Amino acid sequence: MNTFTNALQDQGCCMAKNEVRPEELNPKQTNILPVAIIGAGPVGLAAAAHLAKRGESFILIEAGSHAGANILKWEHVRLFSPWKYNVDKTAADLLKQQGWSSPELDALPTGKELVEYYLDPLSKIKEIKPHLVLNTKVLSISRKDIDKMKNANRDRVPFILYTEADGDLQKIEARAVIDATGTWGNPNPAHSNGVWLKDEKNLQEQIYYGIPDVLGKEKKRYANKRLAVVGSGHSAMNALLELVKLTDQYPQTEILWIMRRNQVEDAYGGEEKDALAARGELGSRVHNLVDKGKLTVYTPYRIQSLVKKSDTIAIKGNYNGEETIIPEVQEIIVNTGSRPDFEMLREVRTSIDTATESVEALAPLIDPNIHSCGTVRPHGEKELRQPEKDFYIVGAKSYGRAPTFLMATGYEQVRSVVAHLVADYEAARKVELDLPETGVCNVNLNLKDPSIVANSCC
């Protein structure tokens, strides 16, 4: 019997041969099934910790080979948020009971350190390890034996998660589902229209989505080349800073910075006003590099097409209202954000904002078209509640395409959601969250209802 089957049986999950028909199921029977958590990243593991503390049955499903697998893809990057914002309190309590020593709370971990010193140990504690299923991808979620259209008895039947492990299809029954899969691995394209076009797909060998290890294993790829970084957020700034360091060893390296903002100053953020010093310093350091001429800035530049020219790429777009071509770029690093993947949720009833692709109730709080605040008001189960009872989207995926998500936000989300699932409604309603300000809070007053800004800005 494999680990996957053992975990299912430990949770009381019904495999196909043990299925119970919907009409035979009542709410009490449903409650003996586990809560299924999808994604063993920081927020998914925090959900597991809260369920474990409450004595609630759960199963934690991870597509990677270990907890925090996606984070190791940017393991060389140092976070701008210190440990105190990256560790869930309940998870820390469980770890300390088993001899874990907390890192220095004001220190800034790298992605690798976050996994090695926190996520990996957390995944191995006795309250979580037996319920963690690795190398397993969730393909789809539905209600048992009924499709999305059916209303009758819908809330009384369990969820079915269709999963794949080693090429085998397995089914898991659950009384509730927490989707903490994030948005990593689903980047936005370089094209300003947000559409994945053939010209970009055909250039994947010369395009990197994310923050490459410029000073490590990717050094030869970028040394002494003409490079373009597309994007204006923290990931783009991290990439730019690493590339400028590369020019110390390889002075022929040429760096172009392409973004859509109306002016470069808009990208710097709060700088010295930012409550997270490292986040503010990112903007200040890049500001300094621009002033010294270390970067060639194109903004506002809206990319319309990418054209292969022998071993280089020509970037065609609209620059300050004029059609412009940026020629002879050898490599492109794209940091235009990510988008959630909803494919596995097609048979689940969801309420998603049409613009941000976030949980709908969160959109007025995080939509950059309305404001650019770095924090949002505390929110929990009530705001995350979906039309599908006992189904929740949490973590970075709850923000959809919107930026500036912090792990601490996800930890409070799952604390509230878990409290609701175990019928501790008072705890679920009492949502508290202390997040650092960015030092900027620019609002767009060109709205039909200006009161939205006053109510939603940090």
N, C-alpha and C positions, 0 to 999 in steps of 0.2 A: 504494500500500500504506500503511495507516495505522500510527500509532505502536504501537497495540495489537498488530497482527500482527507488526511488526518485533521487538517485545520478545519475543513468543512464539518466533519463529524463532531469535532470538539465544540463547534458553535451551534450544533443542532440543525445545520443546513440540510435541506431535503434535496437529495439528488433525484434524477428522473425516476428511478425505480421506487422512491419513497414519497412521491408527490401526493399531496392532499388536494382534493378538489375544492374549489372556492366556496361552494355552498356548504361544505363541511367545516369551514373555518369561521371562528368567531373572534372578536377582538382579543380575548384573553389568550386564545391559541396563537394569534399573530404575535403577541408580546414575547413568546418564548423564542422567537427567531432572533438572530443577531442584528445589530446595526452594521451595515456595510459601509466602510470608508474606502474611497477610491483615491489612491495616491499617498505614498509614504514619505512625503516631504515634511517640512517643518509644521505645517498646519494640519495635515493628515495625522501625523504622529501626536500632535497636541490633542486632537479629537480622541485618539485612542487612549491617551493618558487620562483624560477627563472621564471617559466611559469606564475605564478600569477602576478609577477611584470611586465611581458610583456603583461598582459591582455589576455593571451592565455587560451583557454578552455582545461581542463585536467581532468582525473580521476585517483586517486591513489588507487591501489588495494593491500591489505595486508592480508596474510593468517592468521596472529595472531589476537588476540582479542584487541590489541592496538598497537600503533606505537612503534617501537623498541622492539618488543616482543622477538626476538632472543637474544638481548643484555642482557635482564634480566636473561637469563640462565647462564650468567657469571657476574651477578651483583656485586659480592663480589670482583672482580678483579679490581685493580687500573691500569689505563692506564699509559704507559710511555710517552705518548705525552700530553702536557698541553692543556688547553682549547683553546688557540689561534690557535691550529692546528685542533681542533675538531668542530668548529662552522663555518658554511658557512656565509659569509659576507652579502649576500642578505637576507638570512633567519634571521640573527641577526637584520638587518634593519627593516624587517617586524615585528619582535617581539617587538623591542623598540618602534615602533609606537603604540603599544598596552600596554605599561607600563612595559615591561620585563626589568629586570636588569641583565646585563651581569655578569657571574661569574668572579672571579679573573683569568685573562688570563694566568698567569703563574702557576696556581694550577693544580694538577693532579686529574682528576675526576675518580671515580669508574664507573663501568658499570651502576650501579643503579643511580648514580648522573647524568650521561649523559642523561639517560631517563627522570628522574624527573625534572631536571632543564633546559633541552633543547628540547629533542625530543617530550616529551609529551606536553609542552606548544606550541611548533611549530605546532603540529598536530591539535591544538584546535583554532588557530587563524582563523578569519573570512574568510581569503583568501584561506584557505586549508580545514578546517573541513567539509564544505558542499560537498566536492569532494572526501573525504576519505571513502573508502568502506572496512570494516573490516571483519574478519572471512570468507574470500573468497579466494579460491585457484584457480590459473590459471592452467588449465589442458593442454591447447594447444593453439597455435597461427597459423593462416594461412591467406592467402589472401581470400577475399570473393568469394566463388563459383569457385575458381580455385586451383589446387594443385601445388605442388612445381615444377613440370615439365614444367608448361605452361609459356611461355614468353609473348605472345600477351596481351597487355593492362595491364600487371602486375602492373606497377607503378601507374596506374590510378584508381585502385580499392582499397577500404579500407582494413585494417586488421580486422580480426575477432578474438576476444579472447573468448575462451570457458572456462567458470568459473563454480565453484561449491560452493554453500553456503547452509548450512543446508540440504544437500542432493539433492538440486535442481540445475539443469543445466541452466545457463544463458549465453547469447551471448552479447558481447559488440563490437561495431564497433569503430574503431579509425583510425585517419589519420597517426599516427606515434606511435611507441612503444619504450619505454625505459625500458630495463630489468635491474633492480637494486636489484635482488634477492640474491646476494652474494653467498657464498659457505657454510654458516653455516648449520649444519645438514647433511652434506655429507662428513664425515671424511674419510681420507685414513686409510687403515687397518694397523695393526702392522707388517704384513708380508712384508719383504723387496721387494718382487716382485710386490707389489701393488695390488695383487689380493685378493678379499674377498673369503676366503676358509671356508669350513664347520667347521673345528676345531675352528676357531676364532668365527664364528657366534654362535656356541654352548656354548660359554663361556661368553656371554654378561652380566650375573649377576656378574661376577668378573672383568669385564673390563669397564673402564670409558673413554670416548672420550671427551677431553677438559680439563678444569681446575676445578676440584671438590672443593667444599667449605670445605677444609680439617679442618680448625679451627672452622667451624660453624656446619651446619646441617649434614655434612658427617664425623664428628670427630670419632664417634664410628665405622664407617666402616673401618677406616684405623689405629686406635690406636693399638699399640703393634703387628703389623703384618709385614710380610716380603713383601715389595712392590717393583714393578718395574715401573719406568717411562721410556717410549719409546719416543725418539725424542730429537732434539737438538736445537729447536728454543726458542723463548721468552715464549711461552705457557708452554713448558716443564720446563724451568727455574723457572717460577712462581710457578708451582706445586712443584718443588723440594724445593724451599725456604719455602713454607708453610709446607711441610712434615718435614723439619728439625726443624721448630718451634714446631711441634707436638711432637717431641722426647723430648722436655723439660718437657712435662707433662707425656709422655708415652715412657720412655727410651728404651723399648724393640722393638720399631719400627725400622725396618731395611730397608734402602733405597738403591735400585740398580738403576743405570742410564745406560740405554742401547741406543746406537745410532750408526749410520753408518759412522760417520766422521772418517777420517784416524787417527786423534789424538784429544784428548779432548780440547786442546787449540784452535782448529778451531771453537769451539762453543761459545767462550767467546765474540766474536765481538770486537768492537773498544774500549770497556771499557772506560777509562778516555778520550779517543779521540773522543768519540761520542758526537755530538752536542746536542742530547737529553740526559741530565744527567741521567734521570731515566732509560733509555734504556741501557746506558753504565754501570750503577750501577748493573743492573741485572747480566750482565756477570761477573763483578768484585766480586759480592757477591757469586755467584756460584763457581767462581775460588777459592775463599777463602775457601769455604766448601770442595772442592775437596782436596785442600792442607792440610786441617786439618783432612782428613780421615772421614768426615761425610757422604760421599757418596762412594759407591763401583761402579766404572766405568767399563763398558764393551764397548770398542770401538777399532777398527771397529767391530761391531757385526751385522750380517745380519740374522734376524729371518726367519726361514724356516717352523716351525710348532709349535703349542701350544698343549700340551698333558695334559688332565685332569688326575690328580692323587688324588683320594679321594676328599679332599676339597682344594687341591693346584693345581698349574699349573707348568708343566715343560716346559721351553722355549728352544727349539732346534734351533741351528743356526750355522753359520760359524763365528768363532771368531779368528781374525788374521790368517785366512787361514786354521784353523782346525775345525772339527766338535766338537761342545761343547754343553753341556746341562747345563742350569741354573735351578736347582731344587727348589721345595717347595716355589714357589711364590704364595701368597694368593690373591693378587690384582694386577692388571695392569692398569696403567694410560697411555693412548696412545695420544701422541701429535705429530703426523706425518703429520700434515697439512690437508687441505681439498681439495675437487675437485668440479668443477661446475656440476650442473645437467642440461643436455641439452634436457631432454625428451620432455619438452613442446615446444621446438624449432624445432622439426623434420620436420615441414612443412614450415619452414622459411629458406631462403638461407643465410648461414653464412660462414665466413672465419675464421676458428679456427686453431691455431698452433697445429701440431700433437703431440708435446712433452709437452709443458706447458699447453695446452688446454686454452690458453689465446686468446684474440683477436689477430689475426695473426700479425698485424703490430706492436704490442707491444712486441712480443716475443724476438727480438734481444735486447730490452732494459732491460728486467727483467729476462731472462733465467739464473738461477743460474749455469748452465753448462758453461756459458760464463763469468759471473762476479758475484760478491756478493755485489755490491754497494747497499747502502740503499736508494738511490734516483735515479730517472730516469729523463731524460730531459723532459721539459714540453710537454704535448701532449693533443690533444682535438678531436674535431669532425672528422678531417681528418684521424687521425690514428684509430679512433673507427668506422669509416664508414664500413658498411657491404654490401655485394652484394645485399641484400634486402633493397631497398631504404627506408629511414626513419625508419629503425630499428637499435637500438643501444644496445650493452651490456656495462654497466658501473659499476663502483665501484669494489669491490673485485672480482666479477665474471669476470670482464674484464682481470684480472691477471691470471685466471685459477687456476692452481696448484702452481703458483709461490708465494713466501712469500713476506714479507715486504711492504704490501700495507698500506698506510696511508689515513685517511679520507680526508685530504686536497687534495689529488690527485683526489679523486672522485668528490669533489666539483668543481674543475676546469674543470673536464671532462664534467659535466652536464651544467656548465655555457656555455661552448663552443657549446655543442650539442643543447641546447635550442636556443642560438643565431642563429645557422644555421637553425633550424626549423622555426624561425620567419623571415628568410631571412635577418638577420643582418650578412652578410657574413664577413664583416671586423672584427667585434667583435669575430666571431667564429674562425677566423684565428689568432687573436692576443692572443696567449696562454702564460700565465705567471704563474710560480709556484715556490715558494721558500720553499724548504723542507730541514730539517736538515740532515747533513751528518752522517753516522754511524761511521765514523772514520776508516773504512776498505774499501778497493776496490781491492780485490784479483781477478786477471783475469786469465783465462785459455788460454794460448797461443797455445795450441795444436789444432789449427783451420786451415782449408784450407785457410781462408782469415783473417789474423791477423788484417786487417783494421777494421773489425767488432767491435773488442774490443775498439779500439781508438775512434770510432764514437759513441759507445753506453754506455761506462762506465761513471759514474758520475764524 
